[in-house]
Amino acid sequence: IVSDIIMSTAFLMMGITFYVLLKSVNKYVALVMLVFNIIGVPIMCLNLMSQYAPLLLLSGADYLSAFSVDQLNALVLFFMNMHHYGYILATISYGTYLLPLGYLVYKSGFMPKILGIMLMIGAFSWLGDLFTKFLIADMNSTISTIIQIPESIAEFSFFFWLIIKGARE
């Protein structure tokens, strides 16, 4: 739970940093990127309640005696599943923000165009994975991993480029 709070905060700060860095390229597209970034943070934070609920259900509090052990176990599993799908739902904005980010990187002139193209392809990879998880309930995790390859390559390449080379206007 704490690591998800830290991750959400870092994701928000990253979006603001990219906005400041790339607003000179196109202020409106940078704002769209920031909005997509910001949308995912409260979804992810609200989703943490479904991760915290099993801890409350298993706390042994007196009011829980109204439920049988089987009912409590079913509720715990329900909330864990809700958290899983809430996490997937939050990735809509995480994948969508890559499209305007990729466009801005491509148009920037101070970052490699190939990174921009890779990020835009990565956006469709994220969204493709997301929709297949909802459309194909019993999807094999291997298929999901294969779908995520372009996104992973794009984001890690961008990350390493920023760490090693850095964006210099």
C-alpha distance (Angstrom), angle and dihedral (degrees) to the residues before:
residue distance angle dihedral
I1 . . .
V2 3.79 . .
S3 3.81 92.2 .
D4 3.83 90.1 51.8
I5 3.82 90.1 51.5
I6 3.81 90.0 50.4
M7 3.81 90.8 45.7
S8 3.81 92.2 50.1
T9 3.78 91.6 48.8
A10 3.81 91.5 47.9
F11 3.81 90.5 48.0
L12 3.80 90.0 52.9
M13 3.82 92.0 48.2
M14 3.79 90.1 47.6
G15 3.81 91.0 53.4
I16 3.80 91.6 50.4
T17 3.81 90.3 48.3
F18 3.82 91.9 50.6
Y19 3.80 89.6 47.7
V20 3.80 92.0 53.5
L21 3.80 91.3 44.9
L22 3.81 96.9 46.1
K23 3.81 105.5 31.8
S24 3.81 88.6 93.8
V25 3.82 88.4 63.5
N26 3.81 94.7 54.2
K27 3.78 120.4 -21.3
Y28 3.82 95.3 -159.4
V29 3.80 96.4 48.8
A30 3.82 89.1 45.3
L31 3.80 88.7 52.8
V32 3.83 91.1 50.5
M33 3.81 88.7 50.8
L34 3.81 90.5 50.5
V35 3.81 92.4 48.0
F36 3.83 91.3 52.2
N37 3.79 88.1 48.1
I38 3.80 93.3 49.2
I39 3.83 94.0 47.4
G40 3.81 92.9 62.8
V41 3.80 95.9 53.3
P42 3.83 99.6 67.2
I43 3.81 90.6 40.4
M44 3.79 89.5 54.5
C45 3.82 92.8 44.6
L46 3.81 93.2 48.3
N47 3.77 88.6 47.9
L48 3.80 88.5 60.6
M49 3.81 88.1 73.3
S50 3.80 89.1 67.9
Q51 3.79 87.8 52.5
Y52 3.80 92.0 49.1
A53 3.83 94.7 46.3
P54 3.85 94.6 74.8
L55 3.80 89.0 55.0
L56 3.80 89.7 54.6
L57 3.80 92.1 45.7
L58 3.79 91.3 52.3
S59 3.82 95.0 42.8
G60 3.80 94.1 97.4
A61 3.80 93.9 -126.5
D62 3.81 115.5 169.1
Y63 3.81 94.9 -115.3
L64 3.81 89.4 61.6
S65 3.81 91.0 68.3
A66 3.82 86.5 86.3
F67 3.82 86.7 74.3
S68 3.79 127.1 67.8
V69 3.80 119.2 -126.4
D70 3.81 90.1 -106.0
Q71 3.81 90.9 52.1
L72 3.80 91.8 49.4
N73 3.80 90.8 48.8
A74 3.81 90.5 49.9
L75 3.80 91.0 50.1
V76 3.80 91.6 48.6
L77 3.79 90.9 51.9
F78 3.83 90.6 45.8
F79 3.81 92.6 54.3
M80 3.79 92.2 44.9
N81 3.80 89.2 53.6
M82 3.81 90.4 46.4
H83 3.78 89.0 53.5
H84 3.80 91.1 50.8
Y85 3.80 93.2 52.4
G86 3.80 92.6 40.2
Y87 3.79 88.1 56.1
I88 3.79 90.2 50.8
L89 3.81 90.1 48.5
A90 3.81 91.8 52.4
T91 3.79 89.2 56.3
I92 3.81 89.1 70.5
S93 3.78 89.2 80.8
Y94 3.81 92.9 37.2
G95 3.78 90.4 57.2
T96 3.78 96.1 37.8
Y97 3.80 94.6 53.5
L98 3.82 88.9 60.9
L99 3.81 91.2 68.5
P100 3.82 97.3 62.6
L101 3.82 90.0 35.1
G102 3.80 90.0 54.9
Y103 3.80 91.2 47.3
L104 3.81 91.2 50.8
V105 3.79 92.3 47.7
Y106 3.82 89.8 48.5
K107 3.82 92.7 50.3
S108 3.81 96.4 38.6
G109 3.78 99.7 88.7
F110 3.80 90.4 -151.6
M111 3.80 96.6 71.6
P112 3.82 127.4 55.3
K113 3.80 113.0 -87.8
I114 3.80 90.2 -139.3
L115 3.81 89.6 64.7
G116 3.79 89.7 54.3
I117 3.79 91.5 50.6
M118 3.79 91.2 47.3
L119 3.82 91.7 50.1
M120 3.82 91.8 50.9
I121 3.81 90.3 49.8
G122 3.81 87.6 46.5
A123 3.81 89.7 56.5
F124 3.79 90.6 58.9
S125 3.80 89.8 44.9
W126 3.84 90.9 55.1
L127 3.78 92.4 46.9
G128 3.81 92.6 44.7
D129 3.77 90.4 53.1
L130 3.79 91.5 46.6
F131 3.78 95.4 51.3
T132 3.79 93.9 44.3
K133 3.82 89.2 53.5
F134 3.80 89.8 56.0
L135 3.80 96.9 38.3
I136 3.80 97.2 43.0
A137 3.80 105.4 42.1
D138 3.81 95.2 -176.3
M139 3.78 95.3 43.9
N140 3.77 114.9 157.8
S141 3.82 112.5 -111.8
T142 3.82 88.7 -131.9
I143 3.81 90.0 63.2
S144 3.80 90.1 49.2
T145 3.81 90.6 50.5
I146 3.81 91.3 50.9
I147 3.80 91.5 49.6
Q148 3.83 89.7 51.4
I149 3.82 95.2 53.4
P150 3.85 96.7 91.4
E151 3.81 91.6 47.6
S152 3.78 92.7 47.9
I153 3.79 93.3 48.5
A154 3.82 91.0 47.2
E155 3.79 97.1 48.9
F156 3.80 95.7 41.8
S157 3.82 91.3 46.8
F158 3.80 90.3 50.3
F159 3.81 91.3 46.0
F160 3.80 93.8 49.6
W161 3.80 92.2 44.5
L162 3.82 90.2 53.2
I163 3.82 91.6 47.2
I164 3.81 96.4 45.4
K165 3.78 104.3 30.8
G166 3.80 105.2 14.8
A167 3.77 129.2 -156.6
R168 3.77 111.4 -78.4
E169 3.77 119.4 -177.0
